[in-house]
Structures are given as C-alpha cells and as structure tokens.
C-alpha cells in the first residue's frame, strides 16, 4: 500500500501482452478444427476459446462420456461428464475445459418477509448516515457493475420500473442502468415471478442509491462465471468496480465433501482477478447467507454441517463482504444471524481452494490467539479467510413487481460497499488520480494501525454457526461448525464494517467541491435559456442598431447577415442539432433497450433541439413566402 508506484496500473493491451500465448492458442484452434468443432469466440489475448460441436464430437475429442444429470430438488437437467482427457501435447497449453465436469449449483432464494411499516427497515438514508457517506462525487469515467448468475431453472431478471419506483420513494436521483449485458431487464417477469427478481432488484436499487452518480452496468451469465469473465476481458473499458452477489459452496455435501468447484474454474477465476487488479479494477463478492456451514446445510440439514465457505468470495484477489444487523434499528451492529431474527447468517470461514494471502496472516494469527478463535476445530483455519469486512445485510426495503418487499442478504452488503469504492474512485478521478484497484492489502494495513486511520467499526458480538432461516416459519439449521466474532478480524464479520469518511482517506483523496450531475429540469432550463438568449441577442442587436421603424431595422440588420441571408435560421438550426446530438450522445449505450434507458435529461435536450430546428425551418419558409 505504501509503494510509490501504487496506482501505476497496466493497460488492457499491456496485460494481454503479458499473458498471450500465440503458439498455444494456434495449437488449440488447430486441434478444435481437426476434431470438427467450430470456434465461435476468442478473447483478445487468445486465453479463452469458445467452441461448439455435437456431443458425440466432444465425447470423441475428450475421451469422455457425457450424461444427463438431474437436480434432485428442481428436477432440471444438464449435460456433463465425470472426467475427460486432453490429446497429448495440449496439456502444456490448456488449463482446462469449462462446462464439462462442473455441475451447475442451484442457489437458494434470499430470505424475505412481508412488508410491514412497523418493521425497522434498512433504507438508503440510514445507510448513508450510519456509514458516514457525506458526499456524492461524480466523474463520467467511473462505472460500477452488478453480476448475477443465470441458473439452470431461471434467469435473473431486474425491473427498470421498480428501480424508478424505488428512487421516487426515497427521493433519489433518477438514474438508470447504463448497460444490460444479458438483456435481463423484464418488468413483466418481475410482476409474474417476484422470486426471480428479488436479488437483482436488491443489488441494483441499493448500489445506485449509495453511489448515485456512477454509471451502473448489469452482467449475467452461466453460473460458472465463464460468461462474465469473457465479457469483462473483451470490454475495452470495463467498470472500475464489480460486485458479485453469487457464490458456490467449495465442497459438495452430497459426495462426502469432495471439491464442488473444479480446479480449472478456481485457477481461471483467480488468474482473471489478478489480471483485472493489475488494471486497477476492483472485485467485491458477497460471502454468503448461510454462515460457516453453507447452503447445503440449509437444504439438507444436520448431515450437511461442515466448514464450507463460498467461492469466489474465497479468492484472495477479491474483497469478500459479510453481513451485519443493527443499522436498520440505529445500531450497534452485531453479526447478522438467523438466530437473532436476522433471516440470514453472515457467511465466513477458511478456504480449501486457496492459501492464506500474506496481507491477511497477521490478522488471522491474532484471531487464533483469542478465546473465540481457539474454539475452531483443528485443521480448518489455514486457508484464505473470509469475509474481509461486513456491511448491513438485514431488512432492506425494495420494490419488486411494483410492490414493496423486505429482503435480507449479503447480496446487499457487497454492492453497497462496492458503491462506496465507486465514490472514492470518483474523487480520485476528479483529482487526476488512478482508481483504488485491489484494496485488500490497504484494508488490512489500516485495520492494524493505531493512529486513528482505522476505518472499521469492529464487530465483536455474534457467530455464524447457523444457516439462513426464520425460527417460526422455516427454521435455520444450526451446526457445531462456525465462528465467533472477536476484536479485530474474525471469520464471521471480517475486520468490521466500513466508516466511509475515514476509509476514503486511505486512498489519498482530498476534500473538494464535486459538481452533481445535471437533472432533467436543469437541462431543460439550459435549452430554453440558450434559445431565449439567442433570440434576445438578435432583438437587442436590432434595437441598438436601429431607432427606426421595422422595415428600416430589417434593412440595416441585413447588412450583418442576420436577416435575409438566412444566418438566423441557420444559427437556430445548428443550435438545435447541437442539442439533439447532446441528448443522443449522453444516452446510455447497450445491446438491450428498456423503458428507463431514455431519461429526462436526454428527452429534454432532444425535444429542445427539435423545437429549435422546427423554428428555424418555419422562419425560413416564412422568409421565402414573404419574398
């Protein structure tokens, strides 16, 4: 964190040059062609190839037997194989073949409760006040994103209409999702199937509520993350901060706790996270809603109790965010736990996939010395520990299908912290500085400081021994496996929750005036004002030049090319074109169209420009007729 080269990130091209293996890419493409497969997509550096072929072709090429697997709960099917073999000579070039041995994990729904005005709710105003977010800087180059997985049984959907209702409810700026990779906006789907929209709506509504001026991008793809990686890798200008609200248990409780996440996927994700970090891009991941035991324990009961953290939160190159409760009622914060009526339990634990990173060793060692840390079973505290920090995860009020709903989850904790990093990025960009990038080393160093620069509210109460659930309706599964909150870092709430006013200074930001984005009425006033000013200028010029009758005044003005020559009409025409261009250029770009794409700012600019052009045309026609 103290390096003088901090912020000297690599460009996309420089990273691609570092990892490019042209000979390997060529060899794999030649092999694919030889077996009868068609390459349909290739990343710029050639590190990923997407190919299509009949199942019989893949069985022959990979010496594999593909079978139809059925999910025991949802009865949906998918085609996978148990193992495969690469042709001799390819192993040195190929890390692995995705979507072969990895069975899609079907996530459980996030817990919710019926809206009740008597409930203590987490709202945008409470979040901003509690975490001390005091300003909303803006910069056109600062973007943020939300990622949700597309599962085997349903697509993740979000609603632009619900977003507008939410913003109206809490008097927030009317911002929209700038790009929708996956075309997942579907207002009617959120009305007909609220469950498919709860988590996406939660993410989008609160990310835009916390960082109100940053452009927000939506991604969804297959739940092995391959689609997301391909999109981000090929994007010449990806968002600076990515929030992922999806995870897979590292271990499969239904197969004797063998690895559920293939080594290929684990290594590939880690590699891409490092490459994005080298470009100054931040990845924030929710740590899960089922405590230390994980989602299998919620679904299968006591037989699935184990230490089972969530991937990709366990990657040492992402920032994992757990959950607290207390913000909704004014504090103090404690570990969010279903046994404290929190509906969900903060996910946490130690990875079986990744070793503990150096930046975390001292904090983890300190936890091991506490009385709470000594309760951990031997052999389950050596890997990468999560979460890194925690944020509010209880009783978020959202809109789904036009109705109010109350949901809980670290699916909210991750995007609100990611949004706060976007605020820091905007401040840095306005000062001509690089973005925050990979933040974990900075966070752990600051937490260990004793000079007042520690930006964390330490959480020392609670545990994560139980899964999500409601005690009286759908009781949680409580296990012996789990962790207790303690002073400093712990595998229940990490370093604690974020104090933004202190934390933003870790990245050398400065106070200053940051201009807010133009609202629709400000743009309308500018359009009307500039048009009126132009007309007034002509009129005043005429009055100043002429103290005479109208005919003489027009004759004299013609000497300046204002009348008769058509320059008045031409000037009005150009002004109108300029405003229309402004409205179109500032409109969000993306492959999907939805109702919130064209906002009031764009509409006002285009409407004003059209009026000016119409005025110019009518004046020209009138001049011709008079002649």
CORURRA-V337566 format. One record per helix or strand of 3 or more residues. SS is the DSSP state (H for helix, E for strand). FROM is the first residue (numbers start at 1). TO is the last residue. If there is no record, write none. Layout:
BEGIN
{{SS	FROM	TO} {SS	FROM	TO}}
END
This chain:
BEGIN
{{H	12	19} {H	22	35} {E	38	42} {E	49	52} {H	55	62} {E	66	70} {E	77	81} {H	124	130} {E	143	150} {H	160	169} {E	177	181} {H	187	192} {H	195	210} {E	215	222} {H	226	234} {E	241	244} {H	253	255} {H	263	278} {E	282	286} {H	295	304} {E	319	325} {H	327	329} {H	338	340} {E	349	355} {H	358	369} {H	373	375} {E	383	386} {E	389	392} {E	396	400} {E	403	407} {H	410	430} {H	440	448} {H	500	507} {H	520	545} {H	550	558} {H	567	585} {H	600	626}}
END
